[in-house]
Amino acid sequence: MSLSVIEGLTPSTVWKRFYEISQVPRPSKNEERIRLYLRNFAGQNNLRMKEDETGNIVIQVPPTPGYENSRTAVLQSHVDMVCEKNKNTEHDFMNDPIVLVRDGEWIKAAGTTLGADNGIGAAAALALVSEDDFEHGPLELLFTVDEETGLTGVNNLQKGFILGEVLLNLDTEEDGAFYVGCAGGMDSMGIYSIEYEKINEACIPFLISVSGLLGGHSGINIADGRANAIKLLARVLDRLSEFDPQIGFISGGSKRNAIPREAEAVVFLNPNYESKVREIINACSLESVLEYSNKEKNVKITIERTDNSSGKIDRVYKKSFQVQILNALLALPHGMIAMSHDIPDLVETSTNLATVVVEGNEIRIGTSQRSSIDSSKRNIARVVRAVFEMSNAQIKVGDGYPGWQPDLDSKALKLSKEVFKKLFSKEPVVKAVHAGLECGILGAKYPGLDMVSFGPTIEGAHSPDERVKIADVDKFYRLLKNILTEIAKS
């Protein structure tokens, strides 16, 4: 891919680093190549670095002369990215670079997630190394791994790996806002042993698909009223029950922290019912368009005959098991559960029906729960587990992660607000986010660490619609440098 996409963009150093990062495949749990990039970067710039057993990396940047005794500031970002693509996009996230596209005032990717979450934060941290136009104290550039699928890196960070007293997390997505709190979260999975029966010889296979949905981040976008592809598919399959369908396969979603954009099922039906089935599919599609008309512009529910001549599907789900699975999918809660009473417009508690995956002879239904109140997180997780229990699933619950309780008296927040006002002649917004920032875990591991999180405008994170606003990257970088200068002087 040509560098022409970022030609003329400012700050040029940040965009150059972002381009370089975009050329390195970095799916969650497969960060070996981006870690090699960071090692090489440290070596080429004669910087000290250390790496722990989990793969987290700290690059130490010396202070500008005269600020050797200033407080050490930690700049923290994660190096993995959510790997989502449109169904018709050919892309191998393990090997292919992200193809950047310039779209007016935005940078996006060609049919895939962009990785601005959190690649733009990592790029800004690296760009500081070659800047000599601002003053700063000692810096620690902390790069964590596997944030998106389990917060593995930060969870395994050992005490003493960083030494700084103030931490700037570069992983939020709204210009003009400082984040000082986040939700805690946990995963709950229901595992079902598939019960099979023979395919009715009078039936032929059809592929029923739900596609074209926005998807998005299961925390940030959970209250937007976006459709869930798994829920829509379950609704359709339930409506077809009068035609005695036989399900041979069902799948939906791809990531625990993304709202499902697509779902599909292979269903064996008597062809004598085909015209009536198509009428119901069309009716469901129209209902969905009307129901989500303000949010989902491209929702599609389709049915088409499919080929099973190779016998890939040689048996179908037993009728009682089929009812068991559909009832679970219909009953599982999804979406916003409660809003915060303390912070305006903040979702307090939510749950996401994220994935349906067939593994061997098992169906695994993945969900995730979030809340800024620990007891509420546990309570909604208990509701989810109750549905799994009633549908006779084996239940697997993750350890979860803590939230980050807001400290409105934070010195880092006060300093950052003052810098912002001086730069942009207006007050910033102070917020908490309904998502799992690593600050929650960092605060638990390093009590007293003064933290604030900020970043440029990023829209559509965790989906192929992800894009970052060009002008806001420049504002974000100026803000970052000026905050670091004030930390050094204070």
GICORUR-V738449 format. One record per backbone hydrogen bond with DSSP energy under -1.0 kcal/mol. NH is the residue of the N-H (numbers start at 1). CO is the residue of the C=O. Records with the same first field share a line. If there is no record, write none. Layout:
BEGIN
NH=CO ; CO
END
This chain:
BEGIN
5=2
6=3
9=6
15=11
16=12
17=13
18=14
19=15
20=16
21=17
22=18
23=19
24=21
30=27
35=31
36=32
37=33
38=34
39=35
40=36
41=37
42=38
43=39
44=40
45=41
46=43
47=42
50=58
52=56
57=143
58=50
59=141
60=48
61=139
64=136
67=64
70=67
73=138
74=166
75=140
76=168
77=142
79=144
81=26
86=111
89=86
95=92
96=92
98=22
101=108
103=106
106=103
107=468
108=101
110=99
111=109
113=84
119=115
120=116
122=118
123=119
124=120
125=121
126=122
127=123
128=124
129=126
131=128
139=61
140=73
141=59
142=75
143=57
144=77
152=146
153=145
155=151
156=152
157=154
161=158
165=72
166=72
167=450
168=74
169=452
170=76
177=174
178=429
179=453
180=431
182=404
183=433 ; 435
184=371
185=401
186=369
188=367
189=396
190=365
191=394
192=363
194=361
197=316
203=200
204=269
206=267
207=304
208=265
209=302
210=263
211=300
213=261
218=257
221=217
224=221
229=260
232=228
233=229
234=230
235=231
236=232
237=233
238=234
239=235
240=236
241=238
243=240
244=241
246=268
248=266
249=266
251=264
252=356
253=262
258=255
259=216
263=210
264=251
265=208
266=249
267=206
268=246
269=204
273=270
274=271
277=273
278=274
279=275
280=276
281=277
282=278
283=279
284=280
285=281
286=282
287=283
288=284
289=285
290=286
291=287
292=288
293=290
295=292
296=292
300=211
302=209
304=207
306=205
311=308
316=197
317=247
318=195
322=318
323=319
324=320
325=321
326=322
327=323
328=324
329=325
330=326
331=327
332=328
335=351
337=349
338=349
340=346
346=343
348=338
349=338
350=370
351=335
352=368
354=352 ; 366
355=366
356=252
357=364
359=362
362=359
363=192
364=357
365=190
366=355
367=188
368=352
369=186
370=350
371=184
372=348
377=373
378=374
379=375
380=376
381=377
382=378
383=379
384=380
385=381
386=382
387=383
388=384
389=385
390=386
391=387
392=389
393=388
394=191
396=189
398=187
401=185
404=182
410=407
414=410
415=411
416=412
417=413
418=414
419=415
420=416
421=417
422=418
423=419
424=420
425=421
429=176
431=178
433=181
435=433
437=435
440=437
442=438
443=439
444=440
445=441
446=442
449=446
450=165
452=167
453=179
454=169
458=173
459=467
463=460
466=463
467=459
468=107
469=457
470=105
473=469
474=470
475=471
476=472
477=473
478=474
479=475
480=476
481=477
482=478
483=479
484=480
485=481
486=482
487=483
488=484
489=485
490=486
END
